[in-house]
Amino acid sequence: MRVQPRDDIALMAGYHSPQLDVAVRLNTNESPLPPPAAFAEAVAVAARSVSWNRYPDRQATELRSRIAARHGVDPDRVFAANGSNEVLQCLLLAYGGAGRRAVVFEPTYALHSHLARVTGTTVASGERDGDFNLDPDAAMALIASAEPSVTFLCSPNNPSGTVEPPSVIASLLDTVGSTSGLLCVDEAYAEFSPHSALDLVDDETPLVVTRTYSKTWAMAGARLGYLIGPRWLVSELDKVALPYHLDALKQAVGIAALDFVDDMQARVSSIVSERARLTDRLGGLPVDVWPSGANFVLFRPRDRNGAEVWQQLLARSVLVRNCASWPRLAGCLRVTIGTPEEDDRFLDALEEILT
Ligand SMILES: *Cc1c(COP(=O)(O)O)cnc(C)c1O
């Protein structure tokens, strides 16, 4: 018999999101537009001065301090990694593991529970209501009874777009504090939303906030993300990350991007207004729509099979995320905000299919 993986790994499905060749790709919440040409130019210049024969700066000192400066925190509060997924994995390597628990509130970003399981952490799931809102009392009760070392809260929540009000964050923080746990607020979409938990981070608060270059920075191809948290926590994460995990070019790319904040903000505000336009037009179609604070919108065709609608969109070369068979999301589809042209192609196709 061949060598077998761990029993729990053998039972896992892994990550599946079809990468198909279509005209309109609105399925993975990427930015529809690339960063500016001047950024690509800066990357080319940086590539020429990389010391390829040398290991990169293991501490990613300049990258961390530039990220820190952007958020007005000290550099030793910043941990960077290959995408925020690797940040989350490191968090669980250090604070999860066998005999420990993580809490998630479903439906939410699948990687939170997936990475918890991969690291041997037991998952305790709380439920959002039918409109994907969190009941703070139920959430606090779950944390109090499960006593997780890590509680994940995704805000804006993927795939619903729900933004948690500061009062909910404050309540959860109280509870994780009293059970010696940690609250991880995944803010992959923070720039698209009205508020953030970042201001609450300090050395006394059991809170980390994760961010990514993949969405607002239009750099999903770069695989770069980071966390802002207490100093004592960042130094534990430094122990579990592989030495030199951030290559020299990636560090330079992450630094170069931060010279183009204005371009990023312009892209974000045009996506936010495009989100309002798309939500509005969806409101005129026979679908249920949930308000979103992110760069995507969740909707459910009424009286129609969601998976069939997904297929019919695909037949028109429009790819959205098919959540129709996911637990708690029966019949739902998630569309990323694209350019106005892409969104019109999506909306016209959907209108044709549904009316
Ligand atoms: C897209 C996304 C991320 C980004 O992960 P990366 O590894 O940084 O690309 C993280 N969290 C959520 C909730 C997301 O939707």
Ligand as a Chemical Component Dictionary entry (heavy atoms), coordinates in Angstrom:
data_LIG
# 
_chem_comp.id                   LIG 
_chem_comp.type                 NON-POLYMER 
_chem_comp.pdbx_formal_charge   0 
_chem_comp.three_letter_code    LIG 
# 
loop_
_chem_comp_atom.comp_id 
_chem_comp_atom.atom_id 
_chem_comp_atom.alt_atom_id 
_chem_comp_atom.type_symbol 
_chem_comp_atom.charge 
_chem_comp_atom.model_Cartn_x 
_chem_comp_atom.model_Cartn_y 
_chem_comp_atom.model_Cartn_z 
_chem_comp_atom.pdbx_ordinal 
LIG C1 C1 C 0 -9.432  37.208 -1.413 1  
LIG C2 C2 C 0 -9.409  37.045 0.071  2  
LIG C3 C3 C 0 -8.208  36.976 0.737  3  
LIG C4 C4 C 0 -6.946  37.152 -0.030 4  
LIG O1 O1 O 0 -6.092  36.141 0.087  5  
LIG P1 P1 P 0 -4.648  36.321 -0.567 6  
LIG O2 O2 O 0 -3.982  35.091 -0.127 7  
LIG O3 O3 O 0 -4.061  37.563 0.058  8  
LIG O4 O4 O 0 -4.829  36.476 -2.030 9  
LIG C5 C5 C 0 -8.204  36.851 2.108  10 
LIG N1 N1 N 0 -9.358  36.821 2.794  11 
LIG C6 C6 C 0 -10.543 36.914 2.175  12 
LIG C7 C7 C 0 -11.787 36.926 2.962  13 
LIG C8 C8 C 0 -10.604 37.002 0.791  14 
LIG O5 O5 O 0 -11.784 37.052 0.175  15 
# 
loop_
_chem_comp_bond.comp_id 
_chem_comp_bond.atom_id_1 
_chem_comp_bond.atom_id_2 
_chem_comp_bond.value_order 
_chem_comp_bond.pdbx_ordinal 
LIG C1 C2 SING 1  
LIG C2 C3 SING 2  
LIG C2 C8 DOUB 3  
LIG C3 C4 SING 4  
LIG C3 C5 DOUB 5  
LIG C4 O1 SING 6  
LIG O1 P1 SING 7  
LIG P1 O2 DOUB 8  
LIG P1 O3 SING 9  
LIG P1 O4 SING 10 
LIG C5 N1 SING 11 
LIG N1 C6 DOUB 12 
LIG C6 C7 SING 13 
LIG C6 C8 SING 14 
LIG C8 O5 SING 15 
# 
